[in-house]
Amino acid sequence: MIVEMDCLFCKIIAGEIPSKKVYEDELVYAFEDIDPQAPVHFLVIPKQHIAGAGAVTAENSAVVAHIFEVIARIAQEKNLTGGYRVITNQGQDAGQTVNHLHFHVMAGRPMTWPAG
């Protein structure tokens, strides 16, 4: 498994930085956002370091499919029957602040567009 030790999310996965775990398996880690933008706001990340959506390839795309399976499972467990939003950002102009593929899952209030 590829990790980047200067990556914030790789350090969270390694347990070097504390987080409030929501879910974990051999491929992914999910944890509560430290600055939630909705009553429910957690992130789901691959344990393998993938820099962002632009770095998804045929070789690593199966983990992305697995992430969406995990999101659906967590949403069901959290009873998010009113719906939820899944967001990923690619690059600085899109608002990506950590260069490790991650999906924000937000729920618990009506969402607006764009952002919010």
C-alpha positions as CSV (number, residue, x, y, z in Angstrom):
1,M,0.0,0.0,0.0
2,I,1.3,3.4,-1.0
3,V,1.4,6.1,1.7
4,E,2.9,9.6,1.8
5,M,4.2,10.3,5.3
6,D,3.9,14.1,4.8
7,C,0.2,13.7,4.0
8,L,-2.3,14.7,6.7
9,F,-4.7,11.9,5.8
10,C,-2.0,9.3,5.7
11,K,-1.0,10.4,9.2
12,I,-4.6,10.0,10.3
13,I,-4.8,6.5,8.9
14,A,-1.5,5.6,10.6
15,G,-2.9,6.8,13.9
16,E,-0.4,9.6,14.2
17,I,-3.1,12.2,14.3
18,P,-6.3,11.5,16.3
19,S,-9.7,11.3,14.6
20,K,-13.2,10.2,15.4
21,K,-13.5,7.0,13.4
22,V,-16.9,6.3,11.7
23,Y,-15.8,3.2,9.8
24,E,-12.7,1.2,8.8
25,D,-11.9,-1.8,6.7
26,E,-8.8,-3.0,4.9
27,L,-9.3,-0.4,2.0
28,V,-10.9,2.7,3.5
29,Y,-11.1,4.8,6.6
30,A,-14.0,7.1,7.5
31,F,-14.0,9.8,10.2
32,E,-15.9,12.8,11.4
33,D,-14.9,16.2,9.8
34,I,-13.2,18.5,12.3
35,D,-15.1,21.5,10.9
36,P,-18.5,20.1,10.1
37,Q,-20.6,22.0,7.6
38,A,-23.8,20.0,8.3
39,P,-25.2,18.1,11.3
40,V,-23.8,15.0,9.8
41,H,-20.4,15.5,8.1
42,F,-17.8,12.8,7.7
43,L,-15.0,11.9,5.2
44,V,-14.3,8.6,3.5
45,I,-10.7,8.1,2.3
46,P,-8.8,5.3,0.7
47,K,-6.0,3.9,2.9
48,Q,-3.8,3.9,-0.2
49,H,-2.5,7.4,-1.0
50,I,-4.2,8.6,-4.2
51,A,-3.6,12.4,-4.6
52,G,-7.1,13.2,-5.8
53,A,-9.8,12.4,-8.4
54,G,-7.4,13.3,-11.2
55,A,-5.1,10.4,-10.0
56,V,-7.7,7.7,-10.2
57,T,-6.6,5.1,-12.7
58,A,-7.7,1.6,-13.9
59,E,-5.3,0.2,-11.4
60,N,-6.8,2.0,-8.4
61,S,-10.4,2.7,-9.4
62,A,-11.8,-0.4,-7.6
63,V,-11.2,1.4,-4.2
64,V,-13.4,4.3,-5.4
65,A,-16.3,1.9,-6.1
66,H,-15.7,0.4,-2.7
67,I,-15.8,3.9,-1.1
68,F,-19.3,4.4,-2.6
69,E,-20.4,1.1,-1.2
70,V,-19.1,2.1,2.2
71,I,-20.9,5.5,2.0
72,A,-24.2,3.8,1.2
73,R,-23.6,1.4,4.2
74,I,-22.8,4.2,6.6
75,A,-25.8,6.3,5.4
76,Q,-28.1,3.4,6.0
77,E,-26.6,2.8,9.5
78,K,-27.0,6.5,10.3
79,N,-30.6,6.5,8.9
80,L,-29.9,9.3,6.5
81,T,-33.4,8.8,4.9
82,G,-33.7,12.5,3.9
83,G,-30.7,12.3,1.6
84,Y,-27.1,13.2,1.7
85,R,-24.5,14.9,-0.4
86,V,-21.2,13.4,-1.5
87,I,-18.5,15.8,-2.5
88,T,-14.9,15.5,-3.7
89,N,-12.7,18.4,-4.9
90,Q,-9.9,18.1,-7.4
91,G,-7.2,20.8,-7.3
92,Q,-6.7,24.1,-5.5
93,D,-9.3,26.0,-7.6
94,A,-11.9,23.5,-6.6
95,G,-11.1,23.8,-2.9
96,Q,-9.0,20.7,-2.4
97,T,-6.8,21.4,0.7
98,V,-5.5,17.9,1.3
99,N,-3.9,16.1,-1.6
100,H,-5.4,12.7,-0.7
101,L,-8.6,11.6,-2.4
102,H,-11.4,12.1,0.0
103,F,-15.2,12.3,-0.1
104,H,-17.2,14.5,2.2
105,V,-20.6,13.1,3.1
106,M,-23.0,15.7,4.5
107,A,-26.6,15.4,5.7
108,G,-29.0,16.5,8.3
109,R,-30.1,19.8,6.7
110,P,-31.3,21.0,3.3
111,M,-28.3,21.5,1.0
112,T,-27.9,24.5,-1.3
113,W,-26.1,24.8,-4.6
114,P,-23.3,25.7,-5.2
115,A,-21.5,24.5,-2.1
116,G,-23.1,24.7,1.3
